[in-house]
Amino acid sequence: MMKLAYISDDIYLKHDTGISHPESAERLVAISHAIKDLKHNFILPSPLRVSEDILKLVHTQAHIDKVKESSAASQNIDTDTICSTDSYLAATTAVGAGIVALDGIKAGKFDRAFCAVRPPGHHATPTQAMGFCLFNNIAIATRYAQTIGYKKVFIIDFDVHHGNGTQDTFWEDDTVFYFSSHQSFAYPGTGAETHRGTGKAEGYTANFLMMPESTDAELLDIYANDLPPLIKAFSPDIILVSAGYDLHESDPLASLNISTQGIRKMLRLILNNVEVPFVFFLEGGYDVQALGENVKVTLEEMLIK
C-alpha cells in the first residue's frame, strides 16, 4: 500500500459563495462523508497559509492585491468568481496544501497526496481570477516543486473544463508539460488541439477534446493511447493532477457521459504510467454525491502500488 496524504481543512468551508452557487462548501462536506471509512489509511497533515512570496511564483502583485481587497470587502471578482470575508485566507491555505504535499513527499513522509481544497484553481491566470478560481493552486505548486528539486513537472488535467490559467502559465516553458482532456464547446472556450505551446515549449502543451455526450470509451482511449507516450518522452520527476470530477455523467455543468467506473479506469491508467510522486488537486465536480463517490474511487486507486 502506498503512503498517501489527504490534506484538507475546515477553513475551506468558510469560502462562502452564497446560496445556489455550484462551487459550495457542501462539496467538501460530501467528500468527507464519502471517505470516512478510508481515513484510517491516510496520513493527515494540515495545510499552511502561504505568503505572498509563494503566490508570486505565478501571480502578479496586482492580482494578489485584487483578491485580497475583494475578500476584505466581500466584493465578487465577477458573476461566477465569489469573494467573501474568509476567501483570501481559504485561497492562500488552498495553495498551502500543495506546498505541504510537496514538502512531505520530498522528506519521504508519504508517496502521494490528495489536496481536497477550495476554491479551485486551474482557471486563474497569472493576472486574473476567474471561473470560481482565485489563485492557481497547481501552477504555484509546480513552480514550488521546481525550487525543491523536481525540475521536470508533468501536469494532467481531467476536469471537464479546460485549465486555461495553467496553460497560460506554462505556455513558453519546456520544463513543464501540460496535458488536458476536456469537453468541446464548454467554458472557458480555450484548449484547442492546435494549441501546443510556443517557442522552445512548442509541443509541451497537449489538448484532447471530447464532444458532448462522449462516453467512457472516448475518455479511456485518450488515457490509454495518447497520454503514455507523452509521459515517456518527457520523463517527468513528478506528476501533478488537476482532478475535476465534473466530467461525470451526473454533473449539472457539463455534458459528458463518463461513469464512476470509467473514472476509476482512467485513474489506474494515469497512475500506472511511471513511478514518480503524484499530487492531486481538487478542481471541479458539482453533483456533490457523485463528487464524494469519485474522490473515494480516486483515493482507493492512489493507495494501490
Secondary structure as the mmCIF struct_conf table of DSSP 4:
data_model
#
loop_
_struct_conf.conf_type_id
_struct_conf.id
_struct_conf.beg_label_comp_id
_struct_conf.beg_label_asym_id
_struct_conf.beg_label_seq_id
_struct_conf.end_label_comp_id
_struct_conf.end_label_asym_id
_struct_conf.end_label_seq_id
STRN STRN1 LEU A 4 ILE A 7
HELX_RH_3T_P HELX_RH_3T_P1 ASP A 10 LYS A 14
TURN_TY1_P TURN_TY1_P1 ILE A 19 SER A 20
BEND BEND1 PRO A 22 GLU A 23
TURN_TY1_P TURN_TY1_P2 ALA A 25 ALA A 25
HELX_RH_AL_P HELX_RH_AL_P1 GLU A 26 ALA A 34
TURN_TY1_P TURN_TY1_P3 ILE A 35 LEU A 38
HELX_RH_3T_P HELX_RH_3T_P2 LYS A 39 ASN A 41
STRN STRN2 PHE A 42 ILE A 43
HELX_LH_PP_P HELX_LH_PP_P1 PRO A 45 PRO A 47
HELX_LH_PP_P HELX_LH_PP_P2 ARG A 49 SER A 51
HELX_RH_AL_P HELX_RH_AL_P2 GLU A 52 LEU A 55
TURN_TY1_P TURN_TY1_P4 LYS A 56 VAL A 58
BEND BEND2 HIS A 59 HIS A 59
HELX_RH_AL_P HELX_RH_AL_P3 GLN A 61 ALA A 72
TURN_TY1_P TURN_TY1_P5 ALA A 73 SER A 74
BEND BEND3 ILE A 77 THR A 81
TURN_TY1_P TURN_TY1_P6 THR A 85 ASP A 86
HELX_RH_AL_P HELX_RH_AL_P4 SER A 87 LYS A 106
TURN_TY1_P TURN_TY1_P7 ALA A 107 GLY A 108
BEND BEND4 LYS A 109 LYS A 109
BEND BEND5 ASP A 111 ASP A 111
STRN STRN3 ARG A 112 CYS A 115
BEND BEND6 ARG A 118 PRO A 119
TURN_TY1_P TURN_TY1_P8 HIS A 122 HIS A 123
BEND BEND7 PRO A 126 THR A 127
STRN STRN4 MET A 130 MET A 130
TURN_TY1_P TURN_TY1_P9 GLY A 131 PHE A 132
STRN STRN5 CYS A 133 CYS A 133
BEND BEND8 LEU A 134 PHE A 135
HELX_RH_AL_P HELX_RH_AL_P5 ASN A 137 THR A 147
TURN_TY1_P TURN_TY1_P10 ILE A 148 GLY A 149
BEND BEND9 LYS A 152 LYS A 152
STRN STRN6 VAL A 153 ASP A 157
BEND BEND10 ASP A 159 HIS A 161
HELX_RH_AL_P HELX_RH_AL_P6 ASN A 164 THR A 169
TURN_TY1_P TURN_TY1_P11 PHE A 170 GLU A 172
TURN_TY1_P TURN_TY1_P12 ASP A 174 THR A 175
STRN STRN7 VAL A 176 GLN A 183
TURN_TY1_P TURN_TY1_P13 SER A 184 PHE A 185
TURN_TY1_P TURN_TY1_P14 TYR A 187 PRO A 188
TURN_TY1_P TURN_TY1_P15 GLU A 193 THR A 194
HELX_RH_3T_P HELX_RH_3T_P3 GLY A 199 ALA A 201
TURN_TY1_P TURN_TY1_P16 GLU A 202 GLY A 203
BEND BEND11 TYR A 204 TYR A 204
STRN STRN8 THR A 205 MET A 210
TURN_TY1_P TURN_TY1_P17 PRO A 212 GLU A 213
STRN STRN9 THR A 215 THR A 215
HELX_RH_AL_P HELX_RH_AL_P7 ASP A 216 ASP A 221
HELX_RH_PI_P HELX_RH_PI_P1 ILE A 222 ASP A 226
HELX_RH_AL_P HELX_RH_AL_P8 LEU A 227 PHE A 234
BEND BEND12 ASP A 237 ASP A 237
STRN STRN10 ILE A 238 ALA A 243
HELX_RH_3T_P HELX_RH_3T_P4 TYR A 245 LEU A 247
STRN STRN11 HIS A 248 HIS A 248
TURN_TY1_P TURN_TY1_P18 GLU A 249 SER A 250
TURN_TY1_P TURN_TY1_P19 PRO A 252 LEU A 253
STRN STRN12 ASN A 257 ILE A 258
HELX_RH_AL_P HELX_RH_AL_P9 THR A 260 LEU A 271
TURN_TY1_P TURN_TY1_P20 ASN A 272 ASN A 272
BEND BEND13 ASN A 273 ASN A 273
BEND BEND14 GLU A 275 VAL A 276
STRN STRN13 PHE A 278 LEU A 282
BEND BEND15 ASP A 287 ASP A 287
HELX_RH_AL_P HELX_RH_AL_P10 VAL A 288 MET A 302
TURN_TY1_P TURN_TY1_P21 LEU A 303 LEU A 303
#
